Structure formats: structure tokens, C-alpha cells
Amino acid sequence: MIKNEKQYNSAKAKLQKWLITKEQVLTRVASDQPEWLVAEQLFGVEEQIRQLGAEIEEYDATVSGKAILPDPSLVSEIPLLLIRWRIARHWTQRDLAEQVGLHENQIQKYESENYGHASLQTVSKIAAALKLDKTSSEQDRARL
């Protein structure tokens, strides 16, 4: 994600370099390089171009006001969403703690404080665990 104008300008410059690199790789097709090697190089270059292009487009849309942004006040709903997801998964606090590598008491504390003292990294880890495919989590529980 491009976070400021400096990064935006840097990304645009990098994109131009990758486009030049793509042309250089394409000229190697006629050279004595193995076809598979050229194809792999081209794939990597095109992936860089695609990724930078998407980031630049996202930044342009945000700056121009065309991007639809989520309501930032949704952050206050995250604690209840995490708790509701845990309940919907039929997980106890212990189950969640095991999934994320924390002690059950820590999950109890986070939930009692509505995740007020949990780091963003911890909240993200918990959210990722709760989003796991339900069938794989049920299989994991069955093995325990």
C-alpha cells in the first residue's frame, strides 16, 4: 500500500523501470536463452508490474475521492465482532487461545476489556484464526 506522495512517486518510477525490464526480457526471446527461463523471468516482471500498477491505481482513486472507503468508526465494533465470531465458531476462550498461541486467561482478559489493551498485531492474529475455514477448524478440534 502506498501511504504518501513520496512512496507514490517512487512506485511510479519503479513501474517505469519494470516496464523497461519487460521489454528487455522480451528481446531475449530471440536470443540463446532457454525459453523456460525467459518465460519465468517474464512472469516475475509482469507480476511486479501488476502489483505496482494496482497500488498506484488504489492511491490515485483514494486521492481523487473515487475510492469507496469503509467507515473508520467500524474500528469500535471490532471487539464485539471477534467475540461473536468466536461464539459462532463454537469455540471456547481456551479454543481461541490455542489457535493463536496465547493463554486462555489472556483471551479472557482481552474480551473482558473489549480488546482495549490488545495490540493491533494480536487483534489481527485473532481475526485471522477466526476466519479459518470452518471445516478445517472442526477437524483440528476433533483431533484434540
PLY file of the C-alpha trace (Angstrom):
ply
format ascii 1.0
element vertex 144
property float x
property float y
property float z
element edge 143
property int vertex1
property int vertex2
end_header
0.00 0.00 0.00
1.28 3.41 -0.94
0.99 5.64 2.11
2.22 9.05 0.92
3.24 11.16 -2.08
6.92 10.19 -1.79
6.07 6.49 -1.98
3.67 7.23 -4.84
6.39 8.93 -6.89
8.83 6.13 -6.08
6.29 3.50 -7.17
5.70 5.28 -10.47
9.45 5.41 -11.11
9.79 1.71 -10.25
6.91 0.88 -12.57
8.69 2.62 -15.45
11.86 0.62 -14.72
9.89 -2.64 -14.65
8.26 -1.77 -17.98
11.72 -1.24 -19.48
12.87 -4.52 -17.94
9.90 -6.28 -19.51
10.95 -5.01 -22.94
14.50 -6.22 -22.29
13.25 -9.68 -21.32
11.08 -9.83 -24.43
14.09 -9.04 -26.64
15.86 -12.04 -25.10
13.23 -14.34 -26.58
15.17 -14.30 -29.84
18.48 -14.81 -28.03
20.06 -18.08 -26.98
18.34 -18.10 -23.56
16.20 -21.18 -22.89
12.54 -20.46 -23.49
11.52 -21.61 -20.00
13.98 -19.18 -18.40
12.65 -16.25 -20.40
9.07 -17.27 -19.51
9.91 -17.37 -15.79
11.67 -14.01 -15.95
8.74 -12.52 -17.83
6.29 -13.89 -15.28
8.21 -12.29 -12.40
8.49 -8.95 -14.17
4.81 -8.92 -15.13
3.85 -9.71 -11.53
5.86 -6.72 -10.30
4.21 -4.52 -12.93
0.75 -5.78 -11.96
1.35 -5.22 -8.25
2.80 -1.72 -8.63
0.05 -0.79 -11.10
-2.65 -1.89 -8.65
-1.07 0.07 -5.80
-0.78 3.19 -7.97
-4.41 2.83 -9.09
-5.56 2.44 -5.49
-3.64 5.55 -4.40
-4.96 7.56 -7.38
-8.53 6.52 -6.58
-8.09 7.44 -2.92
-6.58 10.85 -3.67
-9.23 11.65 -6.28
-12.07 10.67 -3.93
-13.26 7.89 -6.24
-12.36 5.11 -3.81
-15.13 3.89 -1.54
-13.63 3.88 1.92
-15.02 1.94 4.86
-16.35 3.90 7.80
-13.41 4.38 10.20
-15.76 4.20 13.17
-16.13 0.47 12.43
-12.94 0.03 14.47
-15.02 0.36 17.62
-17.04 -2.70 16.55
-14.02 -5.00 16.20
-14.06 -6.31 19.80
-17.68 -7.43 19.56
-17.09 -8.91 16.10
-14.21 -11.01 17.42
-16.30 -12.27 20.32
-19.26 -13.02 18.06
-17.03 -14.88 15.60
-15.59 -16.96 18.44
-19.10 -17.84 19.58
-20.24 -18.60 16.01
-17.28 -20.97 15.66
-18.44 -22.73 18.82
-15.01 -22.05 20.28
-14.38 -21.53 23.94
-11.89 -18.92 25.02
-9.49 -21.82 25.52
-10.03 -22.98 21.92
-9.26 -19.50 20.61
-6.22 -19.21 22.84
-4.88 -22.49 21.49
-5.45 -21.37 17.90
-3.42 -18.19 18.36
-0.83 -19.47 20.83
-1.95 -17.48 23.86
-3.02 -18.49 27.34
-6.76 -18.79 27.98
-6.51 -16.14 30.73
-5.17 -13.66 28.18
-8.19 -14.16 25.91
-10.49 -13.79 28.94
-8.77 -10.52 29.82
-8.92 -9.21 26.23
-12.63 -9.99 25.97
-13.47 -8.52 29.38
-11.69 -5.28 28.34
-13.17 -5.39 24.80
-9.64 -5.86 23.44
-8.71 -2.41 24.73
-5.14 -3.39 25.60
-4.51 -5.84 22.78
-2.05 -4.78 20.11
-3.21 -4.43 16.52
-0.92 -7.34 15.68
-2.66 -9.54 18.28
-6.12 -8.48 17.12
-5.13 -9.27 13.53
-3.81 -12.68 14.55
-7.05 -13.46 16.38
-9.13 -12.29 13.43
-7.11 -14.47 11.06
-7.59 -17.51 13.30
-11.33 -16.91 13.49
-11.55 -16.61 9.72
-10.01 -20.04 9.16
-12.09 -22.42 7.10
-14.71 -23.83 9.44
-14.26 -27.42 8.31
-10.52 -27.36 8.94
-11.03 -25.89 12.41
-13.61 -28.57 13.23
-11.17 -31.24 12.06
-8.48 -29.70 14.26
-10.83 -29.78 17.28
-11.77 -33.40 16.57
-8.10 -34.38 16.69
-7.66 -32.84 20.16
0 1
1 2
2 3
3 4
4 5
5 6
6 7
7 8
8 9
9 10
10 11
11 12
12 13
13 14
14 15
15 16
16 17
17 18
18 19
19 20
20 21
21 22
22 23
23 24
24 25
25 26
26 27
27 28
28 29
29 30
30 31
31 32
32 33
33 34
34 35
35 36
36 37
37 38
38 39
39 40
40 41
41 42
42 43
43 44
44 45
45 46
46 47
47 48
48 49
49 50
50 51
51 52
52 53
53 54
54 55
55 56
56 57
57 58
58 59
59 60
60 61
61 62
62 63
63 64
64 65
65 66
66 67
67 68
68 69
69 70
70 71
71 72
72 73
73 74
74 75
75 76
76 77
77 78
78 79
79 80
80 81
81 82
82 83
83 84
84 85
85 86
86 87
87 88
88 89
89 90
90 91
91 92
92 93
93 94
94 95
95 96
96 97
97 98
98 99
99 100
100 101
101 102
102 103
103 104
104 105
105 106
106 107
107 108
108 109
109 110
110 111
111 112
112 113
113 114
114 115
115 116
116 117
117 118
118 119
119 120
120 121
121 122
122 123
123 124
124 125
125 126
126 127
127 128
128 129
129 130
130 131
131 132
132 133
133 134
134 135
135 136
136 137
137 138
138 139
139 140
140 141
141 142
142 143
